[in-house]
Amino acid sequence: MKINIYQVDAFTSKVFKGNPAAVCILEKDIDDELMKNIAQEMNLSETAFVKPLENSNISECNLFSLRWFTPKVEVDLCGHATIATSKILFDEFNVKEQEIKYRTQSGILTAKKENEKISLDFPIDKPLNFHLTKDVLKAMGIINYSKAIVGKETRKLVIELKDKEEVINLKPNFEILKSLNFGTNVKGIAVTCIGDEKYDFISRYFNPWAGINEDPVTGSVHTLLANYWSNKLNKTKIIAYQASDRGGEISLELLEDDRVKLSGEAAIVLKGELYL
């Protein structure tokens, strides 16, 4: 069996920036163990598996199933790998519709091509107050913080710090983090701060529990960050920067019905075949 596979850098217009994702184009269902093994082989933060649902001719189809795997686990929502998948379907398979719908574990998600960017229509996450213990703060390397919240749906923890310098210089102890009991379900930790003259806010994101010490650019956590910073800044359109080593830019717009639009560019790095 052969599977077409691509690697795409998402939330950037330049190769070797943004967040890389693998995209596997499936003609038929494959078992979960094989998907997990492929994700481990690719060893990227996420590998996407996409399959047409309405028409075997991909260019004529606009409804697909989509799943995402880290090298360790399947995840319910992944922004950058959805951007990457959409880039392949629009540019490599010439999907005729300007809008693609994905059936996922987080419901129906929509991707649109808007000039050089791809926009995603995701459910917005609601912040819940969270109490940080001394053990968590020590493992994160944080002395002082402004506020801590956790996403009601994504269960991602967000900690607001004072400024960009604190966010960029933070050095969490990932082994200690993995050993901690948070008292509730936590699926990754972001740190964030007010932005600068170019960006409304800045963040970094860590998820050693999923095998990703630091994720370069994370769409899913921005469903929570968009809600949080929109309320703080009293803005519905926000430009965000994730300050990992690779870095990436995300445009955010709060929509009606508790939805958020995440937009970004993407660059195709390679394509090939898996021999299985």
ZATIVO-62818 format. One record per residue: y, x, z negated of N, C-alpha, C in turn. Coordinates in steps of 0.2 Angstrom, whole numbers, m for minus. Example, Ala and Ser with C-alpha at 12.3 -4.5 7.8 and 13.67 -1.06 7.14 Angstrom:
<atoms>
{atom {m28, 66, m39}, {m22, 62, m39}, {m16, 66, m39}}
{atom {m11, 64, m35}, {m5, 68, m36}, {0, 64, m39}}
</atoms>
This chain:
<atoms>
{atom {m6, 4, 0}, {0, 0, 0}, {6, 4, 0}}
{atom {11, 2, 4}, {18, 6, 4}, {23, 1, 2}}
{atom {28, 4, m2}, {34, 0, m4}, {40, 4, m2}}
{atom {44, 0, 1}, {51, 3, 3}, {55, 4, m4}}
{atom {58, 10, m5}, {62, 12, m11}, {68, 15, m9}}
{atom {73, 14, m13}, {80, 16, m12}, {83, 19, m18}}
{atom {87, 23, m18}, {91, 25, m24}, {98, 24, m23}}
{atom {102, 21, m27}, {109, 19, m26}, {113, 21, m32}}
{atom {119, 24, m31}, {123, 25, m37}, {128, 19, m37}}
{atom {128, 15, m43}, {132, 9, m44}, {138, 10, m48}}
{atom {143, 6, m47}, {150, 6, m50}, {153, 12, m48}}
{atom {152, 14, m42}, {156, 20, m39}, {156, 20, m32}}
{atom {161, 23, m29}, {161, 24, m21}, {158, 31, m19}}
{atom {156, 35, m24}, {154, 42, m23}, {147, 43, m26}}
{atom {143, 47, m22}, {137, 49, m24}, {137, 54, m30}}
{atom {132, 53, m34}, {132, 58, m40}, {137, 55, m45}}
{atom {140, 50, m45}, {144, 46, m50}, {141, 40, m51}}
{atom {144, 36, m56}, {142, 29, m58}, {135, 30, m61}}
{atom {131, 24, m60}, {124, 24, m63}, {119, 23, m58}}
{atom {114, 28, m57}, {109, 27, m52}, {104, 22, m54}}
{atom {101, 19, m49}, {96, 14, m50}, {91, 15, m44}}
{atom {85, 14, m45}, {80, 13, m39}, {79, 6, m38}}
{atom {78, 4, m31}, {77, m2, m29}, {71, m3, m25}}
{atom {66, m6, m27}, {60, m7, m23}, {60, m14, m20}}
{atom {58, m14, m13}, {58, m20, m9}, {51, m22, m9}}
{atom {49, m28, m12}, {42, m31, m12}, {41, m36, m7}}
{atom {35, m36, m4}, {33, m41, 1}, {29, m46, m3}}
{atom {26, m44, m8}, {22, m48, m12}, {22, m46, m19}}
{atom {20, m50, m24}, {20, m49, m31}, {15, m43, m32}}
{atom {18, m39, m37}, {13, m33, m40}, {13, m34, m47}}
{atom {8, m31, m50}, {7, m33, m58}, {12, m29, m62}}
{atom {13, m31, m68}, {18, m28, m72}, {17, m21, m74}}
{atom {11, m19, m74}, {9, m12, m76}, {11, m7, m70}}
{atom {10, m9, m64}, {12, m5, m59}, {20, m5, m58}}
{atom {23, m10, m60}, {31, m9, m60}, {33, m5, m65}}
{atom {30, m5, m71}, {31, 0, m76}, {30, 7, m74}}
{atom {24, 8, m71}, {22, 15, m69}, {27, 18, m64}}
{atom {30, 13, m59}, {35, 15, m54}, {41, 17, m58}}
{atom {43, 13, m63}, {49, 15, m66}, {49, 21, m70}}
{atom {43, 22, m73}, {42, 29, m76}, {42, 35, m71}}
{atom {39, 34, m65}, {39, 39, m60}, {47, 40, m58}}
{atom {51, 35, m57}, {57, 36, m55}, {62, 39, m60}}
{atom {60, 37, m66}, {64, 40, m72}, {71, 39, m72}}
{atom {73, 34, m70}, {80, 32, m70}, {81, 27, m75}}
{atom {88, 25, m77}, {89, 20, m83}, {86, 13, m81}}
{atom {86, 11, m74}, {83, 5, m72}, {80, 6, m65}}
{atom {74, 3, m64}, {72, 2, m57}, {71, m6, m56}}
{atom {74, m8, m50}, {74, m15, m49}, {68, m17, m44}}
{atom {65, m23, m45}, {60, m25, m40}, {62, m32, m37}}
{atom {63, m32, m31}, {66, m38, m28}, {61, m40, m22}}
{atom {61, m47, m22}, {56, m50, m17}, {59, m56, m14}}
{atom {59, m57, m8}, {62, m63, m5}, {58, m69, m7}}
{atom {61, m75, m8}, {57, m81, m10}, {57, m87, m5}}
{atom {62, m87, 0}, {63, m92, 5}, {60, m90, 11}}
{atom {60, m84, 13}, {59, m82, 20}, {57, m75, 20}}
{atom {51, m73, 23}, {49, m66, 24}, {53, m62, 27}}
{atom {58, m65, 32}, {63, m61, 35}, {69, m60, 31}}
{atom {70, m54, 28}, {75, m53, 22}, {82, m55, 25}}
{atom {83, m53, 31}, {90, m55, 33}, {92, m62, 34}}
{atom {87, m66, 34}, {88, m73, 34}, {87, m77, 27}}
{atom {86, m73, 22}, {85, m75, 15}, {91, m74, 11}}
{atom {92, m79, 6}, {97, m78, 2}, {95, m80, m6}}
{atom {89, m81, m7}, {86, m82, m13}, {80, m77, m14}}
{atom {81, m73, m20}, {76, m68, m21}, {74, m68, m28}}
{atom {68, m66, m30}, {66, m64, m37}, {68, m57, m38}}
{atom {71, m56, m45}, {73, m49, m46}, {71, m48, m54}}
{atom {68, m42, m55}, {66, m40, m61}, {68, m32, m62}}
{atom {69, m30, m68}, {72, m24, m70}, {68, m20, m75}}
{atom {66, m14, m74}, {62, m10, m79}, {65, m3, m80}}
{atom {66, m2, m87}, {67, 5, m89}, {61, 9, m88}}
{atom {61, 16, m90}, {55, 19, m90}, {50, 17, m96}}
{atom {53, 13, m100}, {49, 10, m106}, {47, 3, m106}}
{atom {52, m1, m104}, {52, m8, m105}, {55, m12, m100}}
{atom {53, m19, m99}, {57, m23, m95}, {63, m26, m98}}
{atom {68, m27, m95}, {75, m29, m98}, {76, m36, m95}}
{atom {80, m40, m99}, {82, m47, m96}, {88, m47, m92}}
{atom {92, m42, m92}, {98, m42, m88}, {100, m35, m87}}
{atom {102, m34, m80}, {105, m27, m79}, {110, m27, m73}}
{atom {116, m25, m75}, {121, m26, m70}, {121, m21, m64}}
{atom {120, m14, m66}, {121, m9, m61}, {115, m10, m56}}
{atom {109, m11, m58}, {103, m12, m54}, {104, m18, m49}}
{atom {108, m23, m52}, {109, m29, m47}, {114, m27, m42}}
{atom {119, m23, m44}, {124, m21, m39}, {120, m17, m34}}
{atom {116, m12, m36}, {112, m8, m32}, {107, m12, m27}}
{atom {104, m17, m30}, {100, m21, m25}, {104, m25, m20}}
{atom {109, m27, m22}, {114, m31, m17}, {116, m26, m12}}
{atom {118, m20, m14}, {120, m15, m9}, {115, m14, m3}}
{atom {109, m14, m5}, {103, m13, m1}, {102, m19, 4}}
{atom {102, m25, 1}, {101, m31, 5}, {107, m32, 10}}
{atom {113, m31, 8}, {119, m32, 12}, {119, m27, 18}}
{atom {118, m20, 16}, {120, m15, 20}, {113, m12, 24}}
{atom {108, m12, 21}, {102, m10, 24}, {98, m15, 28}}
{atom {98, m21, 25}, {94, m27, 28}, {98, m32, 31}}
{atom {105, m31, 31}, {109, m35, 34}, {109, m43, 33}}
{atom {108, m44, 26}, {107, m51, 24}, {114, m55, 27}}
{atom {113, m60, 31}, {118, m64, 34}, {123, m67, 30}}
{atom {120, m70, 24}, {125, m74, 20}, {129, m69, 16}}
{atom {135, m71, 14}, {139, m67, 10}, {138, m67, 3}}
{atom {133, m72, 1}, {131, m73, m6}, {124, m73, m7}}
{atom {121, m69, m11}, {114, m69, m13}, {113, m72, m20}}
{atom {107, m75, m20}, {105, m78, m27}, {99, m75, m29}}
{atom {99, m73, m36}, {93, m70, m38}, {90, m74, m44}}
{atom {83, m75, m44}, {80, m79, m49}, {78, m73, m54}}
{atom {80, m73, m60}, {79, m68, m65}, {77, m71, m72}}
{atom {75, m67, m77}, {74, m69, m83}, {80, m72, m87}}
{atom {86, m70, m84}, {92, m73, m87}, {95, m79, m83}}
{atom {90, m82, m79}, {93, m88, m75}, {95, m85, m68}}
{atom {98, m90, m64}, {100, m88, m57}, {107, m84, m58}}
{atom {107, m78, m55}, {112, m74, m54}, {115, m74, m47}}
{atom {121, m73, m46}, {124, m73, m39}, {128, m67, m38}}
{atom {127, m64, m32}, {130, m58, m30}, {134, m60, m23}}
{atom {140, m57, m23}, {144, m58, m17}, {147, m52, m14}}
{atom {147, m51, m8}, {151, m46, m5}, {158, m47, m4}}
{atom {162, m43, m7}, {169, m44, m6}, {173, m37, m4}}
{atom {173, m37, 3}, {176, m30, 6}, {171, m25, 4}}
{atom {174, m19, 1}, {169, m14, m1}, {166, m15, m8}}
{atom {167, m20, m11}, {164, m21, m18}, {159, m27, m18}}
{atom {155, m26, m23}, {150, m32, m24}, {151, m35, m30}}
{atom {152, m42, m31}, {154, m45, m37}, {147, m49, m39}}
{atom {146, m49, m46}, {141, m52, m49}, {144, m58, m53}}
{atom {140, m64, m53}, {142, m69, m57}, {137, m69, m63}}
{atom {139, m67, m69}, {134, m67, m75}, {136, m71, m80}}
{atom {132, m73, m85}, {134, m77, m91}, {137, m73, m95}}
{atom {143, m75, m98}, {147, m71, m103}, {143, m72, m110}}
{atom {144, m66, m113}, {141, m66, m120}, {146, m67, m125}}
{atom {144, m71, m131}, {148, m72, m136}, {147, m67, m142}}
{atom {153, m65, m145}, {153, m60, m150}, {152, m63, m157}}
{atom {147, m60, m161}, {146, m62, m168}, {148, m56, m172}}
{atom {151, m58, m178}, {153, m52, m183}, {146, m49, m185}}
{atom {147, m42, m186}, {141, m38, m188}, {143, m33, m193}}
{atom {139, m33, m199}, {141, m28, m204}, {137, m21, m203}}
{atom {141, m16, m202}, {138, m9, m201}, {136, m6, m208}}
{atom {130, m4, m209}, {128, 0, m215}, {130, 7, m214}}
{atom {130, 11, m220}, {132, 18, m220}, {127, 22, m216}}
{atom {121, 20, m216}, {116, 24, m212}, {117, 23, m204}}
{atom {119, 17, m202}, {121, 17, m195}, {127, 21, m193}}
{atom {132, 20, m197}, {138, 24, m196}, {137, 32, m196}}
{atom {133, 34, m201}, {131, 41, m201}, {127, 43, m195}}
{atom {122, 39, m193}, {118, 41, m187}, {123, 41, m180}}
{atom {128, 37, m180}, {132, 36, m174}, {137, 42, m175}}
{atom {138, 45, m181}, {144, 50, m181}, {151, 47, m182}}
{atom {151, 41, m185}, {157, 37, m185}, {160, 37, m192}}
{atom {166, 39, m194}, {169, 39, m200}, {173, 32, m201}}
{atom {177, 31, m197}, {181, 25, m197}, {180, 20, m191}}
{atom {181, 14, m191}, {180, 10, m186}, {185, 3, m187}}
{atom {186, 0, m181}, {191, m6, m182}, {187, m12, m183}}
{atom {181, m13, m179}, {177, m19, m179}, {171, m18, m176}}
{atom {166, m22, m179}, {159, m22, m176}, {157, m29, m174}}
{atom {154, m30, m168}, {151, m36, m166}, {144, m35, m163}}
{atom {141, m41, m162}, {134, m41, m159}, {134, m47, m154}}
{atom {132, m46, m148}, {131, m51, m143}, {126, m56, m145}}
{atom {128, m63, m145}, {123, m68, m147}, {117, m68, m142}}
{atom {118, m67, m136}, {113, m67, m131}, {110, m60, m130}}
{atom {114, m55, m128}, {112, m49, m126}, {109, m45, m132}}
{atom {112, m46, m138}, {110, m43, m144}, {112, m35, m144}}
{atom {117, m34, m140}, {120, m28, m140}, {126, m27, m145}}
{atom {126, m21, m149}, {130, m20, m154}, {136, m16, m151}}
{atom {142, m19, m153}, {148, m15, m150}, {153, m13, m156}}
{atom {155, m7, m156}, {159, m4, m162}, {166, m2, m159}}
{atom {171, m5, m161}, {178, m3, m159}, {180, 3, m163}}
{atom {182, 8, m159}, {185, 14, m162}, {193, 15, m161}}
{atom {196, 20, m164}, {203, 20, m164}, {206, 22, m157}}
{atom {203, 27, m154}, {206, 29, m147}, {201, 32, m143}}
{atom {203, 34, m137}, {199, 37, m132}, {195, 44, m134}}
{atom {199, 48, m138}, {196, 54, m140}, {190, 53, m144}}
{atom {190, 48, m149}, {185, 47, m153}, {179, 44, m149}}
{atom {180, 40, m144}, {175, 37, m140}, {171, 43, m136}}
{atom {175, 47, m133}, {173, 53, m129}, {169, 58, m133}}
{atom {171, 60, m139}, {169, 65, m142}, {163, 63, m147}}
{atom {161, 57, m147}, {156, 54, m151}, {149, 57, m149}}
{atom {145, 59, m154}, {138, 62, m153}, {133, 59, m158}}
{atom {131, 54, m156}, {126, 50, m160}, {119, 54, m161}}
{atom {116, 53, m167}, {109, 56, m168}, {104, 51, m166}}
{atom {101, 52, m160}, {97, 47, m157}, {90, 46, m161}}
{atom {88, 52, m163}, {81, 51, m167}, {82, 47, m173}}
{atom {88, 48, m177}, {89, 44, m183}, {90, 37, m181}}
{atom {94, 36, m176}, {95, 29, m174}, {89, 25, m173}}
{atom {84, 28, m169}, {78, 25, m168}, {74, 23, m174}}
{atom {75, 27, m179}, {71, 25, m186}, {74, 20, m190}}
{atom {81, 18, m188}, {84, 13, m193}, {82, 6, m192}}
{atom {83, 2, m198}, {82, m5, m198}, {88, m8, m198}}
{atom {90, m12, m193}, {97, m15, m192}, {97, m22, m196}}
{atom {91, m24, m198}, {91, m30, m201}, {91, m36, m197}}
{atom {92, m35, m190}, {92, m40, m185}, {90, m37, m178}}
{atom {89, m41, m173}, {87, m38, m167}, {93, m35, m163}}
{atom {93, m28, m162}, {99, m25, m159}, {96, m21, m153}}
{atom {99, m22, m147}, {96, m19, m141}, {102, m15, m138}}
{atom {103, m10, m141}, {108, m5, m139}, {115, m5, m142}}
{atom {119, 0, m142}, {125, 1, m146}, {130, 4, m141}}
{atom {136, 0, m141}, {142, 2, m137}, {147, 4, m142}}
{atom {151, 9, m140}, {158, 11, m143}, {163, 9, m138}}
{atom {169, 7, m141}, {174, 5, m136}, {181, 6, m139}}
{atom {186, 7, m135}, {193, 7, m138}, {198, 5, m133}}
{atom {204, 4, m135}, {209, 2, m130}, {210, 7, m125}}
{atom {212, 5, m119}, {212, 9, m113}, {219, 13, m113}}
{atom {220, 16, m107}, {226, 20, m105}, {230, 17, m100}}
{atom {234, 21, m96}, {238, 18, m91}, {234, 15, m85}}
{atom {228, 17, m84}, {224, 15, m79}, {219, 10, m80}}
{atom {216, 10, m86}, {211, 5, m88}, {213, 1, m94}}
{atom {210, m5, m95}, {212, m9, m100}, {208, m7, m107}}
{atom {202, m5, m105}, {198, m3, m111}, {193, 2, m108}}
{atom {190, 6, m113}, {185, 12, m112}, {179, 11, m116}}
{atom {173, 13, m114}, {167, 12, m118}, {162, 17, m116}}
{atom {157, 18, m120}, {151, 21, m119}, {145, 17, m122}}
{atom {139, 18, m119}, {134, 14, m121}, {127, 18, m122}}
{atom {124, 17, m128}, {118, 21, m130}, {112, 16, m131}}
{atom {106, 18, m128}, {100, 13, m130}, {94, 18, m130}}
{atom {93, 22, m135}, {87, 26, m136}, {81, 22, m136}}
{atom {81, 16, m139}, {75, 12, m140}, {72, 10, m133}}
{atom {76, 10, m128}, {73, 8, m121}, {72, 15, m117}}
{atom {73, 21, m120}, {72, 27, m117}, {78, 29, m113}}
{atom {84, 27, m115}, {90, 29, m112}, {95, 31, m117}}
{atom {95, 37, m119}, {100, 39, m124}, {107, 37, m123}}
{atom {110, 39, m117}, {116, 36, m115}, {116, 34, m107}}
{atom {118, 27, m107}, {117, 24, m100}, {124, 26, m96}}
{atom {124, 28, m90}, {130, 30, m87}, {135, 25, m86}}
{atom {133, 19, m84}, {137, 13, m83}, {133, 7, m84}}
{atom {135, 2, m88}, {131, m3, m90}, {134, m10, m89}}
{atom {132, m14, m84}, {135, m20, m82}, {134, m25, m88}}
{atom {127, m25, m91}, {126, m31, m96}, {130, m31, m102}}
{atom {132, m25, m104}, {136, m24, m110}, {143, m27, m109}}
{atom {145, m26, m103}, {152, m29, m101}, {152, m36, m101}}
{atom {147, m40, m101}, {147, m47, m102}, {150, m49, m109}}
{atom {148, m44, m114}, {151, m45, m121}, {158, m42, m121}}
{atom {159, m36, m119}, {165, m32, m119}, {171, m36, m115}}
{atom {169, m39, m110}, {174, m43, m106}, {177, m49, m111}}
{atom {172, m52, m114}, {174, m58, m119}, {179, m55, m124}}
{atom {176, m50, m127}, {180, m47, m133}, {187, m44, m131}}
{atom {187, m40, m126}, {194, m38, m124}, {199, m43, m121}}
{atom {196, m48, m118}, {200, m53, m115}, {204, m57, m120}}
{atom {200, m58, m126}, {203, m61, m132}, {208, m57, m135}}
{atom {207, m50, m135}, {212, m46, m139}, {218, m45, m135}}
{atom {217, m44, m128}, {222, m42, m124}, {226, m49, m120}}
{atom {223, m54, m122}, {225, m61, m119}, {226, m60, m111}}
{atom {220, m57, m108}, {220, m57, m101}, {213, m59, m98}}
{atom {213, m62, m92}, {207, m64, m89}, {204, m59, m84}}
{atom {209, m55, m81}, {207, m50, m77}, {208, m43, m80}}
{atom {202, m39, m80}, {202, m33, m84}, {199, m27, m80}}
{atom {201, m21, m80}, {198, m15, m77}, {196, m11, m83}}
{atom {189, m10, m82}, {186, m6, m88}, {183, 1, m85}}
{atom {183, 6, m89}, {180, 12, m88}, {174, 14, m93}}
{atom {168, 16, m90}, {163, 18, m95}, {163, 26, m94}}
{atom {164, 29, m100}, {166, 36, m100}, {160, 41, m102}}
{atom {155, 40, m98}, {149, 44, m98}, {151, 50, m94}}
{atom {146, 55, m94}, {147, 61, m90}, {148, 59, m82}}
{atom {144, 54, m80}, {145, 52, m73}, {151, 48, m72}}
{atom {152, 43, m77}, {158, 39, m77}, {157, 33, m71}}
{atom {160, 28, m73}, {160, 22, m68}, {166, 17, m70}}
{atom {168, 13, m65}, {173, 8, m65}, {171, 1, m64}}
{atom {172, m3, m68}, {170, m10, m67}, {176, m15, m68}}
{atom {177, m19, m63}, {182, m24, m63}, {179, m31, m66}}
{atom {183, m34, m70}, {180, m40, m74}, {185, m46, m73}}
{atom {182, m52, m72}, {186, m58, m72}, {183, m63, m76}}
{atom {186, m66, m81}, {183, m72, m84}, {184, m78, m80}}
{atom {178, m82, m79}, {178, m88, m75}, {177, m94, m80}}
{atom {177, m100, m77}, {175, m106, m80}, {168, m106, m82}}
{atom {166, m111, m86}, {159, m112, m88}, {156, m106, m91}}
{atom {159, m102, m95}, {156, m96, m99}, {153, m91, m94}}
{atom {156, m90, m89}, {154, m85, m84}, {159, m79, m83}}
{atom {156, m73, m81}, {161, m68, m80}, {159, m64, m73}}
{atom {164, m62, m70}, {163, m59, m63}, {163, m51, m65}}
{atom {158, m48, m63}, {158, m40, m63}, {158, m38, m56}}
{atom {163, m33, m55}, {163, m31, m48}, {163, m23, m48}}
{atom {160, m20, m43}, {160, m13, m42}, {158, m11, m35}}
{atom {159, m5, m33}, {156, m2, m27}, {150, 1, m28}}
{atom {146, 4, m23}, {140, 7, m24}, {139, 12, m18}}
{atom {135, 17, m19}, {134, 22, m14}, {126, 23, m13}}
{atom {123, 22, m7}, {116, 24, m6}, {115, 31, m6}}
{atom {110, 33, m10}, {109, 41, m10}, {103, 43, m6}}
{atom {97, 39, m6}, {91, 40, m3}, {87, 34, m1}}
{atom {83, 35, 3}, {78, 29, 5}, {71, 33, 7}}
{atom {66, 29, 5}, {59, 32, 7}, {54, 27, 6}}
{atom {48, 29, 5}, {42, 25, 4}, {38, 27, m2}}
{atom {35, 22, m6}, {31, 24, m11}, {24, 23, m8}}
{atom {19, 28, m9}, {12, 27, m7}, {8, 25, m13}}
{atom {5, 20, m13}, {1, 17, m19}, {m6, 15, m17}}
</atoms>
